[in-house]
Amino acid sequence: MQSRQHSAESEDHGIDLAPMLDFVLNLLIFFIITTSFVKDPGVSISRAQAATAEHRANGNLLVAIRENNEIWIDRKRVDIRELRAILERLHIERPDDAAVIVADKASRAGVVAQVMDEVQMVGIKDVSIAAAPGEGG
């Protein structure tokens, strides 16, 4: 029987990258799943400053009120008359969500009060008004 001799060229296979690729893909999947996405009302708002403003982690339902008293939810302009129906739909989809009203400092207080009333009439109990931290906060 003839013995086979392997040359040095046939033994050099290089580094097996499959385990490293599996590890990287698992990390990528982990980071995608655990990422919390920042919700944006879709418009830029100049918030009023408050010395007692504090950061809150909850508040998944954002309602923005612009300086011209336009109401925005999920990058769409909403009329005050249809606000309750939209809030009810969102509240049914995610009943544990808290609401945050992001009002421009030039918006009317009456519009902010109307939006707060609509949010509370839907049944959302945790309602906050967003403010920029002031000198004391």
Buried (B, 14 or more C-beta within 10 A) or exposed (E): EEEEEEEEEEEEEEEEEEEEEEEEEEEEEEEEEEEEEEEEBEBEBEBBEBEEBEEEEEBBBBBBBBBEBBBBBBEEEBEEEEBBEBBBEBBEEEEEBBBBBBBBEEBBEEBBEBBBEBBEEBEBEBBBBBBEBEEEE
